[in-house]
Amino acid sequence: TIGFVHDLTISEKHICIFVPPYEADGNDLLESTVSTSPLGMRFRWDNSKRTRVVVLKRSDLSIVADVTTDEPLSLYHIINAVDLEDDGLVEIQVAALNEDREQLEDVF
């Protein structure tokens, strides 16, 4: 499966990437390149999975954190990231959906 990454954020020292459980089969995506079916309609939300958050160090792109959220997090835009002191923590502001993901998909 292929995950849908819509947005990321960059602080002074880090790159923060969110990978929600919104996935598609690679063959389905390939089929979209030769059909009139919208690419986004190939993705499906998997509520049994969690959102993955990967934090990279900007200086060398090494992974400094690779964690999952307690609950699946549906988001489209990450607002900001700020490095907190020199302890390696990053504060991330996210515009997250507080409703059921399927309700959002009905709008599209």
N, C-alpha and C positions, 0 to 999 in steps of 0.2 A: 504494500500500500504506500501511497504518497501523501504526505501531510501538506496541509494548506498553510502557508506562512504569508500573512497579509502585510505585516508591519514589524518594525523593530525600532529600537531606540538606542541612541549613542550618548554616553556621558563623556566626561573628559578622559576617563581611563578605560571604559568598558563599552562593549556592544551587547545588548540584551535582546534575545530572540525568543518569542513565544510560539510554541507549536501546539495549537489546540487539537483535540481529537476530531478533527474535520478532515476526513481522508477519502481518497479515491483509488481505485485500482488503476495501475499504469496503463493497462490495455484500454480501459474506458476513456482515459485521457487522450490516448493516441487516436481513438475513434472520433473524438471531438474535433480533431484537426482536419478531418475529411467529411464532416457532417455539418448540418445547420444547428445542431443541438448546442446550447450554451455550455461552455466549459464548467462554469460553476455548478451546473445542475448534476454534474458527475460526482460531486463530493457528498458524503453522508456524515452526519454527526453521530459519534459513538459515545453515548452517555456513560458507558461502562468504563471508559478510559479517562485519564486525567490530562491536564495540560502540562506540557514539558516547557521548562524555562532553561535556556542555555545562556550563560554569561561568558563572554570572551574578553580577554585582555586586548585592548586596542593595539598595544605596542608590538605584539607578536602573534595575535590571534589564538593564543593558547586558551583552553577551556579552564575557567576558574570555578565554575559551578554548572552542574547539570542536574536539575531537580524537577520534581513534579508537584503540582498543586494538590491540595487535599481534595478538591472538587474540580470537575471539568470547568474551565473558564472560557466563556465565549467572549471574544473581543475582536474589534476591528481596528482600533487605533490605540497606540500607546502614546501617551501625552508627553512624558518627559522622564529622564533619568538623571539622578544627581549622585555623585560619589560622596559618601559620608565619611569625613575625616580621612585618616590613612589606614583604617582598619579593614579595608576591602569590601565594606558593605555598600550596596547601591540601592537607593530609594527609587522605585519606579512608580509612576502614576499611569493608570490604565483606565480607559473608558470601557467598562465591562458591562455585559448584559446581565441583568438581575432576574430575568424571566427564563422560561423554558426555551431552549434553542429552536424547537420546532415552530413556536409561535413566530419567531423572527423569519424563518424560512417561508412561512405562509404569505408574508408580505411581498416576497419576491416572486 
